[in-house]
Amino acid sequence: MTVATAEKLNKENFLLYLKECVMLYFTVFVAFQDAATSVAK
């Protein structure tokens, strides 16, 4: 396994991790908004 391949793999893993973090944050944000709206009513 070459260094270039390792770096490419790490970059892809990082992007996948970043995507999961964004999805998690978005889910929490939407759930929080729903809860806030319910309380406001």
C-alpha positions in Angstrom: 0.0 0.0 0.0 1.5 3.3 -1.1 1.4 6.6 0.8 -0.8 8.1 -1.9 -3.4 5.3 -1.5 -3.4 5.8 2.3 -3.9 9.5 2.0 -6.8 9.0 -0.5 -8.4 6.5 1.9 -8.0 8.9 4.8 -9.5 11.8 2.8 -12.5 9.6 1.8 -12.9 8.4 5.4 -12.7 12.0 6.6 -15.4 13.2 4.1 -17.6 10.3 5.1 -17.1 11.2 8.8 -17.8 14.9 8.0 -21.0 13.9 6.1 -22.2 11.8 9.1 -21.5 14.7 11.5 -23.5 17.1 9.3 -26.4 14.6 9.1 -26.4 14.1 12.9 -26.3 17.9 13.5 -29.1 18.4 11.0 -31.2 15.7 12.7 -30.7 17.2 16.1 -31.4 20.7 14.8 -34.7 19.6 13.2 -35.7 17.7 16.3 -34.9 20.7 18.5 -36.9 23.1 16.2 -39.9 20.7 16.4 -39.6 20.7 20.2 -39.3 24.5 20.4 -42.3 24.9 18.1 -44.4 22.6 20.3 -43.5 24.4 23.4 -44.2 27.8 21.8 -47.7 26.8 20.8 
